[in-house]
């Protein structure tokens, strides 16, 4: 019985969908049919610009083909009023027109014959600003671009747009008492000339009054760190929009409403009310995917957007794949400028296996990050790393390093998921000393860069990665401080981290240095698909000399703008063994 009820319910829903679809189709057909069965309008004697303006101004609701004579006469009278506006709007003040209605093929046809007459030209323009706003750059920018040049055709939309731009600036910049003391267009139909007068009194500029913030999750003193507008500063509407966006990106609030309380204007100040709706305090995220470098992978993340009144945040993340797995907890302390300045504490457990090396590590660290005006995120960090490394066929060894480092990185792109132009730059320097809880002295420097540039109908992608690590004994470096090459984001003609120096047993032990470069061109095939051709080169090695073996791989691929993000599939061949192709699959943004 239960199965029967479910089946009948599904059948009902299916039939309902079909009926709705048919009804929609019928409505669409009816609309198309109704357009076919309305009167036609023929305009003669007008140039293209005037004809377009007339069509735009005429009443949109036309009589039906079978309309009565009375309805047709009413439409004619109405149309003649709009015709006068349409012609004068383009400066034809001496125009005449004749409208007749006739029946043709059982439908009404309106014939409109235009005698446009002479064009009215601008003879004089008098625009004046009086008051505090006269020196305001926003007003000056408008005044710097004249409404009309002497002799221009009088097109009234220019006058309307110019007047509107002054009103908009007055409203946006806080000149709430601004008004036009004189505004008129005087037309002389005999000389076909027009004089324009537009005078505005801006009044005084208002300033921010009391700023009232309505929210209940964070300490008011802490919320003030996010408030960029200050009581007493000149009012600026664009600044309020920026303030709204700034608050929306703090991760604390799901909705931000900022109201200028114009009904409470007093002593040239305007109160500002900010209403903040908290987002869900704890959120969970689960992902499942696949990449040729990692194999099947899954991740789970829990984020506590605030742990107390000071806005501290907590994150736990778990990643599992065939090659690499990790568990990490991060505690984030926002600083004086929380949007660009934060302190992070973390603890991380990790495990990674390549074809020849197994590593297991524990990391405890802290880092301070700050983004400068140029978009670079600057980071200073300290981390204690205890790592167990096992090379296949050799005994496991463990090392300890207390690493101090700095990092600078910047990503710029024209679209977060599907960029056509952008760049990513990063420089990472870290060091350890054997007198400070470290197995040996270490200095590691790495530079990574990637550029996207439009070329033709597609885009050119270039990439360069350079790194070096200096230490007395390479054999005591853990896997995470060594360099490896090969894989989806390296030399694609080779397997993941398969390139590096080999020991006496032929096992890949990585290298002291890294150099990889890539050149790729993506050509669009449709809105969602593109084809790619690329060549990669590089290796991980010990010595910078002429004997260094640079591996080269080349191949082709396809890119798909999927509903869940960009999907890339590449097939690459190593130059030294073209019979051994490598397939690479990735679901990640290019920058």
C-alpha positions in Angstrom: 0.0 0.0 0.0 2.8 2.4 0.9 4.6 1.8 -2.4 1.4 2.4 -4.3 0.8 5.7 -2.5 4.4 6.8 -3.3 4.0 5.8 -7.0 0.7 7.7 -7.3 2.3 10.8 -5.7 5.2 10.7 -8.1 2.8 10.3 -11.0 0.8 13.2 -9.8 3.9 15.4 -9.5 5.0 14.4 -12.9 1.6 15.2 -14.5 1.5 18.5 -12.6 4.9 19.5 -14.0 3.7 18.6 -17.5 0.5 20.6 -17.1 2.5 23.6 -15.7 4.9 23.4 -18.6 2.0 23.2 -21.0 0.4 26.2 -19.3 3.6 28.2 -19.5 4.0 27.3 -23.2 0.4 28.2 -23.8 0.9 31.6 -22.0 4.0 32.2 -24.1 2.3 31.3 -27.3 -0.7 33.5 -26.3 1.7 36.4 -25.7 3.3 36.0 -29.1 -0.1 35.7 -30.7 -1.3 38.8 -29.0 1.7 40.7 -30.3 0.9 39.5 -33.8 -2.7 40.7 -33.5 -2.0 44.3 -32.6 -1.9 47.3 -34.9 1.1 48.2 -36.9 2.9 51.6 -37.0 4.7 53.0 -40.0 6.8 56.1 -39.6 8.0 58.2 -42.6 10.0 61.4 -42.9 12.2 60.8 -39.8 15.9 59.9 -39.6 17.0 56.8 -37.8 17.6 58.6 -34.5 14.3 60.4 -34.5 12.4 57.3 -35.5 14.0 55.3 -32.6 13.0 58.0 -30.2 9.5 58.1 -31.4 9.1 54.3 -31.1 10.5 54.5 -27.6 8.1 57.3 -26.6 4.9 55.9 -28.2 2.4 54.1 -25.9 3.5 50.5 -25.6 -0.1 49.2 -25.5 -1.4 49.3 -29.1 -4.9 48.6 -30.2 -5.9 45.1 -31.4 -6.5 44.4 -35.0 -10.2 44.3 -34.4 -10.3 47.4 -32.1 -13.3 49.8 -32.5 -13.0 53.1 -34.2 -13.3 54.9 -30.8 -10.3 53.0 -29.4 -8.3 53.8 -32.5 -9.1 57.5 -32.2 -8.1 57.6 -28.6 -4.8 56.0 -29.5 -4.2 58.6 -32.2 -4.8 61.5 -29.8 -2.5 60.0 -27.2 0.2 59.2 -29.8 0.2 62.8 -31.0 1.0 64.1 -27.5 3.9 61.7 -27.3 5.1 62.6 -30.8 5.5 66.2 -29.7 7.7 65.1 -26.7 9.7 62.8 -28.8 10.6 65.4 -31.5 11.3 68.2 -29.0 13.4 65.8 -27.0 15.9 65.8 -29.9 15.6 69.6 -30.6 13.0 69.6 -33.3 10.7 72.4 -32.0 9.2 73.3 -35.4 8.2 69.8 -36.3 4.8 68.8 -37.7 3.3 65.4 -38.1 0.2 63.8 -39.5 -1.3 60.6 -38.1 -3.8 58.5 -40.1 -5.3 55.1 -39.4 -6.4 52.6 -42.0 -7.3 48.9 -42.3 -5.0 46.6 -44.1 -5.2 42.8 -44.2 -7.9 43.0 -41.5 -5.7 44.9 -39.1 -5.3 48.6 -38.2 -2.2 50.4 -39.5 -1.1 53.8 -38.2 0.8 55.9 -40.7 2.8 58.7 -39.0 4.4 61.2 -41.4 6.9 63.5 -39.8 8.1 66.9 -41.0 11.0 67.4 -38.5 11.9 70.9 -39.5 15.1 72.6 -38.4 17.2 71.4 -35.5 17.5 73.7 -32.4 21.1 74.4 -31.5 22.5 75.5 -28.1 23.3 79.2 -28.0 24.1 79.8 -24.4 24.9 77.6 -21.3 25.0 79.0 -17.8 25.8 76.5 -15.1 26.6 77.8 -11.6 27.3 76.2 -8.3 27.1 78.2 -5.0 27.9 77.0 -1.5 30.4 74.8 0.3 30.2 72.1 -2.5 31.6 74.4 -5.1 35.1 73.3 -4.1 34.3 69.6 -3.8 36.2 67.5 -6.3 33.1 65.4 -7.1 31.2 68.5 -8.2 34.3 69.9 -10.0 34.6 66.7 -12.0 31.1 67.2 -13.3 31.6 70.9 -14.1 34.9 70.0 -16.0 32.8 68.2 -18.6 30.4 70.7 -20.2 26.7 69.8 -20.6 26.8 71.2 -24.1 29.2 72.9 -26.4 27.9 76.1 -28.1 26.3 75.0 -31.3 25.4 71.5 -30.2 22.1 70.0 -31.1 19.6 70.4 -28.2 19.1 66.9 -26.9 17.1 67.2 -23.7 18.4 63.9 -22.2 21.8 65.6 -21.8 20.2 68.3 -19.7 18.3 65.7 -17.7 21.4 63.5 -17.1 23.6 66.5 -16.2 21.0 67.7 -13.6 20.6 64.2 -12.3 24.4 63.8 -11.8 24.5 67.0 -9.7 21.6 65.7 -7.6 23.3 62.3 -7.1 26.6 63.9 -6.1 24.8 66.1 -3.6 23.0 63.1 -2.1 26.1 60.9 -2.1 28.4 63.5 -0.6 26.1 64.7 2.1 24.8 68.0 0.7 21.3 67.2 1.8 20.1 70.9 1.6 21.2 71.3 -2.0 18.6 72.7 -4.4 18.3 74.3 -7.8 17.6 78.0 -7.5 17.1 78.2 -11.3 16.7 75.6 -14.0 15.3 76.2 -17.4 15.6 75.8 -21.1 14.5 78.8 -23.2 13.9 77.9 -26.8 13.5 80.5 -29.6 11.7 78.6 -32.4 12.3 81.5 -34.9 16.1 81.3 -34.6 16.1 77.6 -33.7 18.3 78.4 -30.7 18.2 77.5 -27.0 19.6 79.1 -23.8 20.2 76.8 -20.8 20.4 78.0 -17.2 21.2 75.6 -14.3 22.0 77.1 -10.9 22.5 75.0 -7.7 22.9 76.1 -4.1 24.7 73.2 -2.5 24.4 74.3 1.1 26.8 72.9 3.8 28.0 69.4 3.8 26.7 67.1 6.5 28.9 65.1 8.8 28.4 61.7 10.5 26.5 62.0 13.7 26.2 59.3 16.3 27.0 55.9 14.9 24.7 53.3 16.5 25.7 49.6 16.1 23.1 46.9 16.8 24.6 43.5 17.4 25.0 41.1 20.4 27.7 38.6 19.7 30.9 40.6 20.1 32.3 43.1 22.6 31.3 46.7 21.3 35.0 47.8 21.7 36.0 44.9 19.4 33.3 45.7 16.8 34.7 49.3 16.7 37.8 47.9 15.0 35.7 47.1 11.9 34.1 50.6 11.8 36.0 52.8 9.4 33.5 55.7 9.4 34.0 58.1 12.4 31.6 60.5 14.0 32.4 64.1 12.8 33.8 63.1 9.5 32.2 64.4 6.3 29.4 62.1 5.0 30.2 60.0 2.0 27.7 57.5 0.5 30.4 55.5 -1.3 32.3 55.2 2.1 29.2 53.7 3.6 29.0 51.1 0.8 32.6 50.2 1.5 31.8 49.9 5.2 29.0 47.5 4.4 31.2 45.3 2.3 33.9 45.4 4.9 31.5 44.2 7.6 30.1 41.5 5.4 33.5 40.0 4.8 34.4 39.6 8.5 32.8 36.1 8.7 30.8 37.2 11.8 27.6 38.4 10.1 25.2 37.1 7.5 23.5 40.4 6.8 24.6 44.0 7.2 22.2 47.0 6.9 23.5 50.6 7.1 20.9 53.3 7.3 21.5 57.1 7.1 18.7 58.5 9.3 17.8 61.5 7.2 14.7 62.1 9.2 17.0 62.9 12.2 19.2 65.6 10.5 20.4 68.1 13.1 23.1 70.8 13.1 24.4 69.5 9.8 25.0 66.0 11.2 23.3 62.8 10.3 23.0 59.7 12.6 24.1 56.3 11.1 22.5 53.1 12.2 24.3 49.8 11.6 22.3 46.6 12.0 24.4 43.4 12.1 22.7 40.0 11.9 25.0 37.2 13.1 25.8 34.3 10.9 25.5 30.7 12.0 28.2 30.3 14.8 29.5 26.9 13.8 29.7 25.6 10.2 30.7 22.3 8.8 32.1 21.5 5.3 32.7 18.2 3.7 34.4 17.5 0.4 35.1 14.4 -1.8 37.3 14.5 -4.8 40.0 13.0 -6.9 43.3 14.1 -8.3 46.0 12.1 -10.0 48.6 13.5 -7.6 46.6 12.6 -4.5 44.2 9.8 -5.6 40.8 9.7 -4.0 40.6 12.5 -1.4 38.2 13.6 1.2 38.2 16.4 3.7 36.1 17.7 6.6 36.2 21.1 8.2 34.6 22.6 11.3 34.8 26.4 11.8 33.7 28.2 14.9 33.3 31.8 13.7 33.6 33.2 17.1 34.6 31.6 20.4 34.0 34.6 22.7 33.2 38.3 22.8 36.6 39.2 21.3 36.0 37.5 18.0 38.6 34.7 18.3 38.0 31.9 15.8 38.7 28.2 15.8 39.1 25.8 12.9 39.6 22.0 12.8 40.4 20.4 9.4 40.9 16.7 8.5 42.2 15.6 5.1 42.6 12.1 3.9 43.9 10.8 0.5 45.9 7.9 -0.8 49.2 9.8 -0.7 48.8 12.5 2.0 46.7 12.9 5.1 46.6 15.5 7.8 44.8 16.8 10.9 45.1 20.4 11.9 43.6 22.8 14.4 44.0 26.6 14.1 43.2 29.3 16.6 42.9 32.7 15.1 43.2 36.0 17.1 42.2 39.1 15.1 44.4 42.1 15.8 43.9 45.9 15.6 42.8 45.7 11.9 41.1 42.3 11.8 40.4 42.3 8.1 44.1 42.5 7.3 45.9 41.6 10.5 45.7 38.3 12.4 47.7 36.0 14.7 47.4 32.3 14.1 48.3 29.4 16.4 48.3 25.8 15.0 49.0 22.2 15.7 49.2 19.7 12.8 49.7 16.0 12.3 50.6 14.9 8.8 51.5 11.8 6.9 52.7 11.6 3.3 53.9 8.8 1.0 55.6 9.1 -2.4 56.8 6.1 -4.4 60.1 6.1 -2.4 59.6 8.1 0.9 57.3 7.9 3.8 57.1 10.9 6.2 55.2 11.5 9.4 55.3 14.8 11.2 54.1 16.9 14.1 54.1 20.7 13.7 53.3 23.3 16.4 53.5 27.0 15.4 52.4 30.5 15.4 52.3 33.1 12.7 51.5 36.8 12.3 49.9 38.0 9.0 49.3 41.4 7.7 48.1 42.5 4.2 49.6 45.8 2.9 48.0 48.3 0.6 49.7 46.7 -2.4 47.8 43.5 -1.8 50.8 41.5 -0.5 50.1 39.4 2.5 53.2 39.5 4.8 53.7 36.7 7.3 56.2 36.1 10.0 56.2 32.7 11.6 57.8 30.3 14.0 57.1 26.5 14.1 58.5 23.5 15.8 58.7 20.5 13.4 59.3 16.9 14.5 59.3 14.6 11.5 60.0 10.9 11.0 61.3 10.1 7.5 61.8 6.6 6.0 63.3 6.1 2.6 62.4 2.7 1.1 65.1 0.2 2.0 66.6 2.4 4.7 66.1 2.8 8.4 63.7 5.5 9.6 65.2 8.6 11.2 63.7 11.5 13.1 64.7 15.1 13.2 63.7 18.3 15.1 63.7 21.8 13.7 62.6 25.1 15.2 62.1 27.1 12.1 61.8 30.9 11.9 60.5 32.4 8.7 59.0 35.2 6.7 56.6 34.9 3.7 55.2 37.4 1.2 52.5 36.4 -1.2 49.9 38.1 -3.5 47.2 36.8 -5.7 45.4 39.1 -8.2 42.8 37.8 -10.7 39.8 39.1 -12.6 37.6 36.2 -11.5 38.0 33.9 -8.4 37.0 30.7 -10.3 37.6 31.3 -14.0 40.2 34.0 -14.3 41.4 35.2 -17.7 44.0 37.6 -16.3 46.0 37.5 -13.1 49.1 36.6 -11.2 50.3 34.7 -8.1 53.6 35.5 -6.5 55.1 34.1 -3.3 58.5 34.3 -1.6 59.2 32.0 1.4 62.3 32.1 3.6 62.8 29.9 6.7 65.8 29.0 8.8 66.8 27.0 11.8 69.9 26.9 14.0 71.4 23.9 15.7 71.7 25.7 19.0 67.9 26.3 19.1 66.2 22.9 19.3 67.3 21.9 15.8 69.1 18.9 14.4 71.3 21.1 12.2 71.5 24.6 10.6 69.1 25.1 7.7 68.2 27.9 5.3 65.5 27.4 2.8 64.4 29.9 0.2 61.6 29.4 -2.4 60.1 31.7 -5.1 56.9 30.8 -6.9 55.2 32.7 -9.7 52.3 32.2 -12.1 50.9 34.6 -14.6 47.7 34.5 -16.7 47.4 36.8 -19.7 44.8 37.0 -22.5 46.3 36.3 -25.9 44.0 36.2 -28.9 40.7 34.5 -27.9 42.5 32.4 -25.3 45.0 32.9 -22.5 48.7 32.2 -22.0 49.8 30.7 -18.7 53.4 30.9 -17.5 54.8 29.5 -14.4 58.3 29.6 -12.7 59.3 27.9 -9.4 62.8 28.2 -8.0 64.1 27.1 -4.6 67.2 26.1 -2.6 67.9 24.6 0.8 71.3 24.9 2.5 72.3 22.5 5.3 75.5 20.7 6.4 74.0 17.3 6.0 71.3 16.7 3.3 70.6 13.2 4.7 69.3 14.8 7.9 66.7 16.9 6.2 63.1 15.7 6.6 61.0 15.1 3.5 59.1 18.4 4.0 62.4 20.4 3.7 63.6 18.6 0.6 62.6 19.5 -3.0 60.8 17.2 -5.4 59.4 17.7 -8.9 56.9 16.1 -11.1 53.1 16.0 -11.1 50.0 18.1 -11.9 51.5 21.4 -10.7 55.1 20.7 -11.7 56.5 18.8 -14.7 53.3 17.0 -16.0 55.1 14.4 -18.1 56.2 12.7 -14.9 54.4 11.3 -11.8 53.8 13.1 -8.6 57.2 13.9 -6.9 58.9 11.3 -9.0 61.8 13.7 -10.0 64.8 14.2 -7.8 68.3 12.8 -6.9 68.6 9.0 -6.6 70.5 7.2 -4.0 72.6 4.1 -4.6 69.5 1.9 -4.5 67.8 4.0 -7.2 65.4 5.6 -4.8 64.3 9.2 -5.2 65.6 11.2 -2.2 64.7 14.6 -3.5 67.2 17.5 -4.0 68.7 20.6 -2.5 67.5 22.8 -5.4 64.4 23.1 -7.4 63.8 24.6 -10.8 60.5 24.2 -12.8 58.9 26.2 -15.6 55.8 25.9 -17.6 54.2 27.4 -20.7 50.6 26.7 -21.6 48.0 28.1 -24.0 44.3 27.6 -23.4 41.9 28.1 -26.4 38.1 28.3 -25.8 35.9 25.8 -27.6 32.6 27.0 -26.1 31.4 28.9 -23.1 32.1 26.0 -20.9 35.0 24.1 -22.6 38.5 24.9 -23.7 41.5 23.0 -25.1 45.1 23.4 -23.8 48.6 22.7 -25.1 51.6 22.9 -22.8 55.3 22.2 -22.2 56.8 21.9 -18.8 60.5 21.6 -17.8 62.5 21.2 -14.6 63.9 19.0 -11.9 65.0 18.7 -8.3 68.7 18.3 -7.9 71.8 18.9 -5.8 74.2 21.0 -7.9 73.6 24.0 -10.2 75.9 23.0 -13.1 75.8 22.0 -16.7 75.4 18.3 -15.7 72.0 19.1 -14.1 69.4 17.0 -15.8 66.4 19.1 -16.9 63.3 16.9 -17.6 60.9 18.0 -20.2 57.2 17.0 -20.6 54.6 18.2 -23.0 51.0 17.5 -23.7 47.4 18.5 -24.3 44.4 18.9 -22.1 40.8 20.0 -21.8 39.2 22.5 -19.3 35.6 22.4 -18.2 33.7 25.1 -16.2 31.7 22.6 -14.2 29.0 23.5 -11.7 31.3 22.7 -8.8 34.4 24.5 -10.2 37.0 24.3 -12.9 38.0 20.7 -14.0 41.3 20.1 -15.8 42.3 16.9 -17.5 45.8 16.7 -19.0 47.7 14.0 -20.9 51.4 14.6 -20.9 54.4 12.7 -22.3 58.0 12.8 -21.0 60.5 13.7 -23.6 62.9 10.9 -22.6 60.1 8.2 -22.8 57.2 9.1 -25.0 55.8 5.6 -24.6 55.0 6.4 -21.0 52.1 9.1 -20.9 50.8 10.5 -17.7 47.2 11.5 -17.0 46.5 14.4 -14.6 43.1 15.3 -13.3 42.4 18.3 -11.1 39.4 20.2 -9.7 41.0 23.5 -8.6 41.0 27.2 -9.6 44.0 28.2 -11.8 45.0 30.9 -9.3 
